[in-house]
């Protein structure tokens, strides 16, 4: 069964308690051990994404920019 949580899709398999989580674009977020850990998994994923964006952006007022 698929359920949507905002921009995320969660795949629930009736044969296991694990929940596979993906972004709506298909990027795998990870596997939550159970439904109650989905929020923790999403928070960790969003923090990694935010950190990645901060690292890849040039500093404001970078003198190398035109």
C-alpha distances in whole Angstrom, upper triangle without the diagonal:
4,7,10,13,16,17,14,10,8,6,5,7,8,11,12,12,12,10,11,12,13,16,15,18,16,18,16,17,17,15,15,16,14,13,16,17,15,18,20,19,19,22,23,22,24,27,27,26,29,31,31,32,35,36,36,38,41,43,45,48,48,51,50,48,50
4,7,10,13,13,10,6,5,5,6,9,11,14,14,14,13,10,10,10,10,12,12,14,13,15,14,15,15,14,14,16,14,12,16,16,13,16,19,17,16,20,21,19,20,24,24,23,26,28,28,29,32,33,33,34,38,40,41,44,44,48,46,44,46
4,7,10,11,8,6,5,7,8,11,13,16,16,15,14,10,11,10,11,12,11,15,14,16,15,14,15,14,14,16,14,11,14,15,12,14,17,15,14,17,19,18,19,22,23,22,24,27,27,27,30,32,32,33,37,38,39,43,43,46,45,43,45
4,6,7,6,5,6,9,11,15,17,20,19,17,16,12,12,10,10,9,9,12,13,14,14,13,15,15,15,18,16,13,15,15,12,13,16,15,13,16,18,16,16,20,21,19,21,24,24,24,27,29,29,30,34,35,36,39,40,43,42,40,42
4,6,5,6,8,11,13,17,19,22,20,18,16,13,13,10,10,9,10,13,14,14,14,13,14,15,14,17,15,12,13,13,10,10,13,12,10,13,15,14,13,17,18,17,19,22,22,22,25,27,27,28,32,33,33,37,38,41,40,38,40
4,5,8,11,14,16,20,22,25,23,21,20,16,15,12,11,9,9,12,14,14,15,14,16,17,17,20,19,16,17,16,13,12,15,14,11,13,16,14,13,16,18,16,17,21,21,20,23,25,25,26,29,30,31,34,35,38,38,36,37
4,7,10,14,16,20,23,25,24,22,20,16,14,11,9,6,5,8,10,11,12,11,14,16,17,20,19,17,18,17,13,13,15,14,11,13,15,12,11,15,16,14,15,19,18,18,21,23,22,23,27,28,29,32,33,36,35,33,35
4,7,10,13,16,19,21,20,18,16,12,10,7,6,4,5,9,9,9,10,9,11,13,13,17,16,14,15,14,10,11,13,11,9,12,14,11,11,15,15,14,16,19,19,19,22,24,23,25,28,30,31,34,35,38,37,35,37
4,7,10,13,16,18,17,16,14,10,8,6,5,6,6,9,9,10,10,9,11,12,12,16,15,13,15,14,11,12,15,13,11,15,16,13,14,18,18,17,20,22,22,22,25,27,26,28,32,33,34,38,38,41,40,38,40
4,6,10,13,15,13,12,10,6,6,4,6,9,10,13,11,12,10,10,10,9,10,12,11,9,12,12,9,11,14,11,11,14,16,14,15,19,19,18,21,23,23,24,27,28,28,30,34,36,37,40,40,44,42,41,43
4,6,10,12,11,11,9,6,5,6,8,11,12,14,12,13,11,12,11,10,10,12,11,10,14,14,11,14,16,14,14,18,18,17,19,22,21,21,24,26,26,27,30,31,31,33,37,38,40,43,43,46,45,43,46
4,6,9,8,8,7,5,7,9,12,15,16,18,16,17,14,14,13,10,10,11,9,8,12,13,11,15,17,15,16,19,20,19,21,24,24,24,27,29,28,30,33,34,34,36,40,41,43,46,46,50,48,47,49
4,5,6,7,7,7,9,12,14,18,18,20,18,19,16,16,14,12,12,12,11,11,15,15,14,18,19,17,19,22,22,21,24,27,26,27,30,31,31,32,35,36,36,38,42,44,46,49,49,52,51,49,52
4,6,7,9,10,12,15,18,21,22,24,21,22,20,20,18,15,14,13,12,12,15,17,16,20,21,20,21,25,25,24,27,29,29,30,33,34,34,36,39,39,40,42,46,47,49,53,52,56,54,53,55
4,7,9,11,13,16,19,23,24,26,23,23,20,21,18,15,15,13,12,14,17,18,18,21,22,21,23,26,26,25,28,30,30,31,34,35,35,37,39,40,40,43,46,48,50,54,53,56,55,54,56
4,6,8,11,14,17,21,23,24,21,22,18,18,15,12,11,9,9,11,14,14,15,18,19,17,20,23,22,22,25,27,27,28,31,32,32,34,37,37,38,40,44,45,47,51,50,54,52,51,54
4,7,10,13,16,20,22,24,21,21,18,17,14,10,9,7,5,7,10,11,12,15,16,15,17,20,20,20,23,25,25,26,29,30,30,32,34,35,36,38,42,43,45,49,49,52,51,50,53
4,7,10,13,17,19,21,18,18,14,13,10,7,6,5,5,7,10,9,10,13,14,12,14,17,17,17,20,22,21,23,25,27,27,29,31,32,33,35,39,40,42,46,45,49,47,46,49
4,6,10,13,15,17,15,15,12,11,8,6,5,7,6,6,10,9,8,11,12,10,12,15,15,15,17,20,20,20,23,25,25,26,29,30,30,32,36,38,40,43,43,46,45,44,46
4,7,10,13,14,11,11,8,8,6,5,6,9,9,10,13,11,9,13,13,10,11,15,15,13,16,18,18,18,21,23,22,24,27,27,28,30,34,36,37,41,40,44,42,41,44
4,7,10,12,9,9,6,5,6,6,7,11,11,10,13,11,8,11,12,9,8,12,12,10,13,16,15,15,18,20,19,21,24,25,25,27,31,32,34,38,37,41,39,38,40
4,6,8,6,5,4,5,7,9,11,15,15,14,16,14,11,13,14,11,10,13,13,10,12,15,15,14,17,19,18,19,22,23,23,25,28,30,32,35,35,38,37,35,37
4,5,5,5,6,7,10,12,14,18,18,16,18,16,13,14,15,12,10,13,14,10,11,14,14,12,15,17,16,17,20,21,21,22,26,28,29,33,32,36,34,32,35
4,5,7,9,10,13,15,17,20,20,18,20,19,15,16,18,16,13,16,17,14,14,18,17,15,17,20,19,19,22,24,23,24,27,30,31,34,34,37,35,33,35
4,6,9,11,14,17,19,22,23,21,23,22,18,19,20,17,15,18,18,15,15,18,17,14,17,20,18,18,21,22,21,22,26,28,29,32,32,35,33,31,33
4,6,9,12,14,16,20,20,19,22,20,17,18,19,16,15,18,18,14,15,18,17,15,18,20,18,19,23,23,22,24,27,30,31,35,34,37,35,33,35
4,6,9,12,15,18,20,19,21,19,16,17,17,14,13,15,15,11,13,15,14,12,16,17,15,16,20,20,19,21,25,27,29,32,31,34,33,31,33
4,6,9,12,15,16,16,18,16,13,15,15,11,11,14,13,10,12,15,13,13,16,17,16,18,21,21,21,23,27,29,31,34,33,37,35,34,36
4,7,9,13,14,14,16,13,10,12,11,8,7,10,9,6,9,12,10,10,14,15,14,16,19,20,20,22,26,28,30,33,32,36,34,33,36
4,7,10,12,13,14,11,9,12,11,7,9,12,10,8,12,14,12,13,16,17,17,19,22,22,22,25,29,30,33,36,35,39,37,36,39
4,6,9,10,12,9,8,11,11,8,10,13,12,11,14,16,15,17,20,20,20,23,25,25,26,29,32,34,36,40,39,42,41,40,43
4,5,7,8,6,6,9,8,6,9,12,11,12,15,16,16,18,20,21,22,24,26,27,28,30,34,35,37,41,40,44,43,42,45
4,7,8,7,8,11,11,9,13,15,14,15,18,19,19,21,24,24,25,27,29,30,31,33,37,38,40,44,43,47,46,45,48
4,6,6,7,10,11,10,13,15,15,16,19,20,21,22,25,26,27,29,31,32,33,35,38,40,41,45,45,48,48,47,49
4,5,6,9,10,10,12,14,15,16,18,20,21,22,24,26,26,28,30,31,32,34,38,39,40,44,44,48,47,46,49
4,6,7,8,10,11,13,14,16,17,19,20,22,23,25,26,28,29,31,32,34,38,38,40,43,44,47,47,46,49
4,5,5,6,9,10,11,13,14,16,17,19,20,21,23,25,26,28,29,31,34,35,37,41,41,44,44,43,46
4,5,5,6,9,10,11,12,14,15,16,18,20,21,23,24,26,27,29,32,33,35,39,39,42,42,40,43
4,5,5,6,9,10,11,12,14,15,16,18,20,21,23,24,26,27,31,31,33,36,37,40,40,39,42
4,5,5,6,9,10,11,12,14,15,17,18,20,21,23,25,26,30,30,32,36,36,39,39,38,41
4,6,5,6,9,10,11,12,14,16,17,19,20,21,23,25,28,29,31,35,35,38,37,37,40
4,5,5,6,9,10,10,12,14,15,16,18,20,21,23,26,27,29,32,32,36,36,34,37
4,5,5,6,9,10,11,12,14,15,17,19,20,21,25,25,27,31,31,35,34,33,36
4,6,5,6,9,10,11,12,14,15,17,19,20,24,24,26,30,30,33,33,32,35
4,5,5,6,9,10,11,12,14,16,17,19,22,23,25,29,29,32,31,30,33
4,5,5,6,9,10,11,12,14,15,17,20,21,23,26,26,30,30,28,31
4,5,5,6,9,10,11,12,14,16,19,20,21,25,25,29,28,27,31
4,5,5,6,9,10,11,12,15,18,19,21,25,24,28,27,26,30
4,5,5,6,9,10,11,12,16,18,20,23,23,26,25,24,27
4,5,5,6,9,10,11,14,15,17,20,20,24,24,23,26
4,5,5,6,9,10,13,14,16,20,19,23,23,22,25
4,5,5,6,9,12,14,16,20,19,22,21,20,24
4,5,5,6,10,12,14,17,16,20,19,18,21
4,6,6,8,9,11,15,14,18,18,17,21
4,6,8,9,13,15,14,17,17,17,20
4,7,9,12,15,13,16,15,14,18
4,6,9,11,10,14,13,12,15
4,6,8,7,10,9,9,12
4,6,6,9,10,10,13
4,6,9,11,9,12
4,6,9,8,10
4,5,6,9
4,5,8
4,7
4
